[in-house]
């Protein structure tokens, strides 16, 4: 059973008696938090390649640092996801993780002024920001998945991603404006402290008003949200449940303890995740290896002299706009047509290396747009499918495992892109083979998903 957090669930009983925010309002508020924090995060990420280059890094070092950063952001969730499930402190994990990003990225402004230590400090701060994402992401996604269950997970994740990507679009535009005025990099990082502070304020406000998003899991709170009662599967997360070991509060014989989720008997025995989930994680991971990180792309743009420095954030902003549109379109398509919409992912990724590492500005821009669309689908619709494959109570663990696959893939992809930076045809060939494997894994995943859906009905016959 999930142990509720006294801090996270404090006041939940009082909240149940008062009008509760609608599920859509929670989804939108979480999206606004992602918007302003990503304004800071993506504004900084659009310039990490040129910053590392100015501090003396080579293409390989940029690939390793940015790839390792993404690996940390994803693989560490293997720890933070199960941890958040065990403690039930999803809000606390989200707050700590967002705070790390809000602090680390503005501090990159000091790295050009400390000599030879600048490269080391910049690398540490980039990894610190990614650590923050690893801490918050499983917990934040569980909060979002719970609220989105009342409005349609595909739509809920898509709207959240749209707001998230709006921040990813505005952040690089602000960075571009600052560089255009100052002609140097460091002020563009310094101004990122402002959106970080705003995001923390909105997050704490939402946490105060909705201390427990499990109330939306029953699907009864999509519009008004008042008078919601948690489903039996989530009673363990409620703060007012009696302790079976307390003689003053004997257990209710109608709801015996430790029965787990009746629809998922494994929920009381431990986080046994379905095989279809692991196949999905492998399919997305294999696809991710082919995605050249934007750190390498931005390094290439300035190292090869394709565009002026101030133009790099604009290209990143365009990629984030493509990401938002792709997330929205694929999310609605997922609700309407099902998981097969994800088959487009490897078809997009296979185009990325050859275009983004070209010497033609138009080809690099096209590649960046396709890169953005692929990341948008990965970070929204693929995660919606995770929520549908895995029972509530184990989703934090699932998102951690899912991210671990992606983290290993991101690190491998960063090293691969950096090492083959001067041998692009080899990189294109390897990525093509990987995307064929990814397509096969997706198809096997969908077939197994159908079989797992039929299995409970067969067991009851």
Buried (B, 14 or more C-beta within 10 A) or exposed (E): BBEBBEEBBBBBEEBBEEEBBBBBBBBBBBBBBBBBBBBBBBBBBBBBBBBBBBBEBBBBBBBBBBBBBBBBBBBBBBBBBBBBBEBBBBBBBBBBBBBBBBBBBBBBBBBBEEEEEBBEBBBBBBBBBBBBBBBBBBBBBBBBBBBBBBBBBBBBBBBBBBBBBBBBBBBBBBBBBBBBEEEEBBBBBBBBBBBBEBBBEBBBEBBEBBBBBBBBBBEBBBEEBEEBEBBEBBBBBBBEBEEEEEEEEEBEEEEEBEBBBEEBBBBBEEBEBBBBBBBBBBBBBBBBBBBBBBBBBBBBBBBEEBBEBBBBBBBBBBBBBBBBBBBBBBBBBBBEEBBEBBBBBBBBBBBBBBBBBBEEBEBBBBBBBBBBBBBBBBBBBBBBBBBBBBBBBBBBBBBBBBBBBBBBBBBBBBBBBBBBBEEBEEBBBBBBEBBEBBBEBBBBBBEBBEEBEEEEEEEEE
